[in-house]
Amino acid sequence: MPRFTIHHVTKYTYDGPVRDSANQILLFPIKDEYQEVLKQQLSITGEPNVDIYKDYYGNDTGSFMHAEPHTGLKIDSKVEVITKSRPAPFDAAGKEEQWQYLQQIRHHLPFIDFLRQEPFSSQEEIKKLGLIKEAALLTPLEAAKTLKTYVYDHFKYIQGVTSVESTLDEVWTLKAGVCQDFAHILAVMLRLVHIPAKYVSGYVCPNRQDMRGEGATHAWVEAYIPFVGWVGLDPTNNCLVDDLHVRLAVGRSFNDCSPVKGTYKGSFNHVLEVGVSVSYENGPKTQETLTVLTPQPVKNGGQEQNSYRRYIEMMQQQQQ
């Protein structure tokens, strides 16, 4: 059973004093039979009281207010977690029986939200893909794995090309992004073939195994497989989720699972920096890793666009 210490730091730096900062945090790892939280230390600028409650999706959610004028806000979480291996998913029934079962549960409360599709103009283009049309020829598990591999093969992993505000249409056009974009696209494709899909936020803890998403928050998808349950699929690394992934929260999309979000009073701009590091037990010792803060990408547009996005736009213009 791997044992990880995860250090997650979020830092806002403002151009001038702001006040009445109201924030919501989803920084409390899920506790279940596959994940045990041993301890957690949470430090926040101003030492506000943090109210913790369950949100609509069952995530432990914290809220706090920092009312006094301040020029920076730092949220520092250090958590120690043990993860446990999951049994390999399998087809517990025949293909037709499984698809029929998915049809039967599509209006059941635990699945409605995870089948609901958000509107975007590229949806019809995705529906025309051969693997979407042929999904019913496979079992739901086989279809989910095939879609996972499609996203891995057809989207480039490029940091900074998108931001948390990038739309599905932007990601589909670019065919590039980071883990949250890969997960978002995979969830869309699974829902199009009537497989309930959860967006999952958390961390990947590779233990020297060179996985994408290391040193940052990570995202993947859980697909509901009939008679088996929720199966984790990581399209960024083209793998099934096991004991190297630590889950923070689940929802329909990134908006439901954002580790930190909030608002404040003041007209000043701000810089957001985030750092994540994972230390892991290595025999009798713990391998320590430095937590480095990295500025987060802003919404692409104008002078903030990077070279890859400009290249894609030029190619599209030439084709018109």
BELKATA-V364631 format. One record per pair of residues at least 4 apart in sequence whose ideal C-beta (glycine too) atoms are under 7 Angstrom apart, sorted by the first residue. I is the first residue (numbers start at 0). J is the second residue. D is the distance in whole Angstrom. If there is no record, write none. Layout:
i={I/I}
j={J/J}
d={D/D}
This chain:
i={0/0/0/1/1/1/1/1/1/2/2/2/3/3/3/3/3/3/4/4/4/4/5/5/5/5/5/6/6/6/6/7/7/7/8/8/8/8/8/8/9/9/9/10/10/10/10/11/11/11/11/12/12/12/13/13/13/13/13/13/14/14/15/15/15/16/16/16/16/17/17/17/17/17/18/18/18/18/18/18/19/19/19/19/20/20/20/20/20/21/21/21/22/22/22/22/23/23/23/23/24/24/24/24/25/25/25/25/25/25/25/25/26/26/26/26/27/27/28/28/28/28/28/28/28/29/29/29/30/30/30/33/33/33/34/34/34/34/35/35/36/36/37/37/37/38/39/39/39/40/41/41/42/43/43/43/44/44/44/44/44/45/45/45/47/47/47/48/49/49/50/50/51/51/51/52/53/53/53/54/54/56/56/56/58/58/65/65/74/80/82/82/83/84/84/85/88/88/88/88/89/90/90/91/91/92/92/92/92/93/94/94/95/96/97/97/97/97/98/98/98/99/100/100/101/101/101/101/101/104/105/105/105/106/110/110/110/111/112/113/113/113/113/114/114/114/116/116/116/119/119/119/120/121/121/121/121/122/123/125/125/125/125/126/126/129/130/130/130/130/131/131/131/134/134/137/137/137/138/139/139/139/139/140/140/141/142/142/142/143/143/143/143/143/143/144/145/146/146/146/146/147/147/147/147/147/148/148/149/150/150/150/150/150/151/151/153/154/154/154/154/154/155/155/156/156/156/157/157/157/158/159/159/160/160/160/160/160/160/161/161/161/161/161/161/161/162/162/162/162/163/164/165/165/165/165/167/167/167/168/169/170/170/170/170/171/173/173/175/176/176/178/178/178/178/178/178/179/179/179/180/181/181/181/182/182/182/182/182/182/183/183/183/183/184/185/185/185/185/186/186/186/186/187/189/189/189/189/190/190/194/194/195/196/196/197/197/197/197/198/198/198/198/198/198/198/198/198/199/199/199/199/199/199/199/200/200/200/200/200/200/201/201/201/201/201/202/202/202/202/202/203/203/203/203/203/203/204/204/204/204/205/205/205/205/206/206/210/211/211/212/212/214/214/215/216/216/219/219/219/219/219/220/221/221/221/221/222/222/223/224/224/230/231/231/231/232/232/233/233/233/240/247/248/249/250/250/251/253/270/271/272/272/272/272/273/273/273/274/274/274/274/275/276/276/276/277/278/278/278/278/279/280/281/281/297/299/299/299/300/304/304/306/307/308/309/310/311/312/313/314/315}
j={81/82/83/82/204/206/242/243/279/81/279/280/80/204/245/277/278/279/77/79/278/285/78/80/202/245/277/77/275/276/290/26/76/275/73/75/273/274/290/292/74/259/273/71/73/272/292/71/72/269/271/71/269/270/17/70/71/265/267/269/267/268/70/265/267/68/69/70/265/69/263/264/265/267/66/67/68/263/264/265/64/66/263/264/64/65/72/261/263/64/261/262/62/63/259/261/60/62/260/261/61/74/258/259/58/60/200/247/248/256/257/258/61/76/247/258/59/61/34/36/78/80/245/246/247/34/246/247/34/35/36/82/83/85/80/82/245/246/80/81/78/80/79/80/81/79/76/77/78/77/49/76/75/47/63/74/65/69/71/72/73/65/67/69/63/64/65/63/61/63/61/62/59/60/61/60/57/58/59/58/60/249/250/255/248/249/69/72/259/245/242/245/242/241/242/241/140/224/227/230/227/138/140/226/227/96/97/225/226/97/98/138/99/100/101/138/139/225/102/135/139/103/104/225/105/139/193/194/225/110/110/114/193/111/114/195/223/115/251/195/196/197/251/190/193/195/122/187/190/166/167/168/168/125/167/168/171/126/127/131/187/188/191/131/191/133/134/145/146/149/188/191/192/142/192/141/142/145/142/143/194/224/225/144/224/145/146/192/194/147/189/194/222/230/232/148/149/150/185/188/189/151/185/232/234/237/152/237/153/154/181/184/185/234/234/237/174/174/175/176/181/184/174/175/177/211/235/175/176/307/177/296/305/173/175/176/305/307/308/165/169/170/176/177/180/299/296/297/298/299/253/298/169/170/180/299/171/183/187/172/173/176/180/183/184/184/308/311/307/180/181/182/211/212/217/218/235/183/218/253/184/185/234/235/186/198/218/219/220/234/187/198/252/253/188/189/220/232/234/190/196/198/220/191/194/196/220/222/194/196/222/223/223/220/222/220/221/229/249/218/220/249/250/251/252/253/255/256/218/219/220/221/231/246/249/216/218/247/248/256/258/217/244/245/246/247/216/217/245/275/277/210/212/213/217/243/244/243/245/277/279/209/210/213/243/243/279/236/235/236/217/235/275/276/275/258/275/231/232/233/240/244/232/229/230/231/249/230/232/229/228/230/239/239/240/244/239/240/238/240/244/244/258/256/256/255/256/255/257/294/295/292/293/294/295/292/293/295/290/291/292/293/290/288/289/290/288/285/286/287/288/286/285/285/286/303/303/304/308/304/308/309/310/311/312/313/314/315/316/317/318/319}
d={5/7/5/5/7/7/5/7/7/5/7/5/5/5/6/5/7/5/7/5/4/7/5/7/6/6/5/5/7/5/5/6/5/5/7/5/7/5/6/6/4/5/5/7/5/5/6/6/4/5/6/5/6/5/5/5/7/7/5/5/4/5/7/7/4/4/7/6/7/7/4/6/3/6/6/7/5/7/5/7/7/5/6/5/7/4/6/6/4/5/5/6/7/6/7/3/6/5/6/6/4/6/7/5/6/6/7/6/4/6/7/5/7/5/7/6/4/7/6/5/6/6/6/6/6/6/4/7/6/7/6/7/5/6/6/6/7/6/7/4/6/6/4/7/6/5/7/7/4/5/7/5/4/6/6/5/7/7/7/5/5/4/6/7/4/6/5/6/5/5/7/5/6/7/5/6/6/7/7/5/5/5/5/6/4/7/6/6/6/5/4/6/6/6/5/6/6/6/5/5/7/5/6/4/5/4/5/7/5/7/7/5/6/6/7/6/5/4/7/6/7/7/6/4/7/6/5/7/6/5/6/6/7/7/6/4/7/6/6/4/6/5/7/5/7/5/7/7/5/7/4/5/5/6/7/5/4/6/7/7/7/6/6/6/6/6/7/6/7/6/7/6/6/4/4/4/4/7/7/6/5/5/6/6/5/6/6/6/7/6/6/6/4/7/6/7/6/7/6/5/6/7/6/5/5/6/6/6/6/6/5/6/5/4/5/4/6/5/6/7/6/7/6/4/7/5/6/5/7/6/6/5/6/6/5/6/6/5/6/4/7/6/4/7/5/7/5/6/5/6/6/4/5/6/7/7/6/6/7/6/6/5/4/7/6/7/7/6/6/3/7/6/7/5/5/5/4/6/4/5/6/6/4/5/6/6/4/5/5/7/7/7/6/7/7/6/5/7/5/6/4/5/5/6/4/4/7/5/7/5/5/6/4/5/5/7/4/7/5/7/6/7/6/6/5/6/7/6/6/5/6/6/7/6/5/6/5/5/5/4/6/6/6/5/4/5/6/5/5/6/6/5/4/6/4/6/6/5/6/5/6/6/4/5/6/7/5/5/5/5/4/6/6/7/5/6/6/6/6/4/6/7/5/4/6/5/7/5/6/6/7/5/7/6/3/7/6/7/5/6/7/5/7/4/7/2/5/5/6/6/5/4/6/5/7/7/6/6/4/5/4/6/7/4/6/4/6/5/6/5/5/6/5/7/5/5/6/5/6/6/5/6/6/7/6/6/6/6/6/6/7/7}
